Amino acid sequence: MDYSNLKRIRHPLLLFKFGATEHIDQLYEEGTLHCNTIQYFAKIEDNNLRGDPDEHAFKYTQYTPGSILTITRIEGEYKGKSIPIRLNKGTIKQYNDSAWGNLFCFYSIRLTDKPIGHEFTINSRCSEFGGSCLFILDVNEFLVRLDSAMSLLNLNGLRDFVTYHDMPNFNGERNVFQKDKRFDYQQEFRLFFKHDLLEPIHFSIGSLKDIATVYSSDIVDHFRCKLG
């Protein structure tokens, strides 16, 4: 596999997008981003690949042994009646089924996270996302083009690295950039778009041919990057 394009890397952050070949080709040729809704990802059942049933959970409350949980009926014959339940231990998750927003996700490598001499690789599970991989070589320019397109389309959004937590023991409010540690193999850099409709967003930021390159997903078997 030819890695001569790696000489064009211009940023300590490396971004990779794995997916179906037709989608990766469209991203490379036209800069087209397909951004599905939070609900879409919450409903997928694919063994912790794209799908996360807790994607739209916004609050976790941990109950210790002996805690009392009070449940109150809000409708029907017994409306207003409360029932106390003593818990051994448990987690209450609160979900927002009408959570607005769309996601676009990358696998990321931050070269500044490790000491000189560390060898960076890509987790092999990433190849399960599809047959092709887009490797962005100039992240700064990619983000400039993304911001420009968002401004023209009046799209609002946020971007950040996902942090991974022990969610069965997590207590408090959760945001869109926090996930369970079983997903930490994804090392995700996430784009979150605020959107008023529960439907996918598709838009183009222009061709990425001058700032990216495309490989087959078996790059996970060969990619090695070392500083120093």
N, C-alpha and C positions, 0 to 999 in steps of 0.2 A: 504493500500500500504506500502511495506517495505522500509524504508529509512535508514536502518542500514549502507548502503554503504556510506552515507554522512560523516561518521567518517573518510573516506579515503581522504577527501578534503585536498589538500596540497598547495593551492594558493588562494589569495584573489580575483582572477578573476574566475568566474564560466561561463562555456560555455555549451550551449545546442544546439543541432541540431535536428530540427523537420522535418519530412518528411515521405514519403511512407515507410511502414514497410520493404519492400524488400530492399530499399536503406539503411535504418538505420541498418538493420541486416548485410548487406554487409560492411558497415562502421565499425561496431563493430567487426565482425569476421575477416575481412581482411584489414581494414583501407583504404578502397577504397573511394577516393574522386571523385565525378562527378562534373566537373566545366563547367558550360555553359558560352556562350559568352555574352558580354555586349549587343549585338544586340538581343539576345534571350530574355533577360529580358525586353528590350525596347518594344518588340512586343507583350508580353503577356497581355491579357486583363482579369484580374481576381479581379477587385475591390480592387486595391491597396494592393494585397497580395505579390506575387512574381514580378508582372509586374510593371514597371515604364516607361512610354513613354518618360520621360526625362533622362533616364539612360545614354544616349550618348550625352546629351547636355553639351557643354563645356564652353559656355559663355552666360551671361545674361546682357542685356543692358536696363536700365529703361529710359523711355522718359517722361518728365514732360509736362504739358499742354503748348501748344504753340511751342513745339520743332518741328524742320523741319527735316524730314527724306528724304534723296535723294536716289532714286532708279535708277540705270543705267542698261540699257539693255546690255547684254554681247554677244548677238548673234542675227541673223535675220536681217530684213530690217532696223530696227531702232537701230542697234548695236551702242553703244556709246552714245545714247541719254539719258539724265537724266531728271527725273520727280521729283520735290519737292512735298512732302506731309506734310501738317501741322497736327500734332497729338494732340488729346485731352489728352491722356495718354496711355501708352502701354509698353509692354515688348517685346523685340526682343530676341529670343533664337537662338543660333547658334549650329547646330548639326554636328556630325562627323559620317556619316553612315558607314565609314570604320574603326571605332575605334577598335584597336586591344586590346584584353585582355579577360580574363575569371575570373569568380567570384565563391567563395565558402563562404557561410555566416552562422554565428552563432547568436543565441540570447545570450546576455551577461548580467551578473550582476557583478558590481564592488563593492565589499563589503566595500571598503575604501571610496566610494563616499558619504556615509551617516554617521551620528553620531551613536555612540554606542546605541543600543536599537532599532534602526530602523528595521522594519520587511520588508524583501524583498519578493516579489511575482513575478510571471510570468504573463505577459499579456495574457488574455484568447484567444485572436485572434491567438496566435501561434499554437493552436491546429488545425487550419484550414489548416496548411501546410501538414498534413498527420497524420497517426494513431500512429506513434511511435516517441520517443524522445531519443536521445543519450545524456547522461550527462557526460562530461569530468571532472574527479575528480582531475587529475594531469595535469594542463595546461602546466607547464614547460616541462614535459616529452613529451607531445603531440607536442609542438613546436620544440623540439629537433629532434623528429622523422620526422616531416614535413621538417625541414631544411635539414636533411640528405637525404631524398628522392629527394628533389628539386635539391640538389647538384649532385646526381647520374644521374638525368635526364636532367641536365643542364637547369633547369627551373629558371627563374628570376621572382621575385614578391615582393609585399609589403603587409603589414598587418597593420591594424589600426582600431580604433573605428570610426563608422560613426557619423558625427555630423549632426544635423537637423536644417533646416533654413526655414524662410518664403520666399520660392522661388518666389512667385509672386512679391515680393519687393526686391529680391536679385539683386545685381549689381556687375558684375565683372566675373572673370573666376571661373569655378567650377571644382573641381577634383573628382575623383572616390570615395572619402570618404565623400562626401557631398550629402545630399538628402533633399527632402521637408519634413517639419515637420509632414505631414499627415502620414509619415512612422515611426514616432518616437516610436510607440508601439513595433517596432521590436528590439530596443536597439541593433543594429547590430555591431558585430565584424566581419570585412570583410577581406578575403584573396583575393588579386588581383594578377593574374598571367599574365605577359607579354607574348604574344604569337603571332607568325607571321601569323597564319592561322585563318580564321573565322570559327572555328569548336570547338566542346567540347573537353575538356581534361579529361582523366580518368587515375588515377594512384593510387598506393597503398603505404601506409607508414607502413604496417604491422599491425597485430592484435592489437586492443585497449582493449582487455578483461581485462588486468591488470591495466588499468588507466581510465576506463570508465564503465558505466553501462547503461542499457536500460530500459526505462519505456514506458508505453502507453502515448499518448498525453494528457490524462486527468490529467497528473501531474500538469497542469496549475490550476486545481481546488483545489489542495491539498498542493502544495509546499509553505512552509514558512521557511524563514531563518532569524535569528536574531543574531547580535553580542552582546556579553555581557550577 
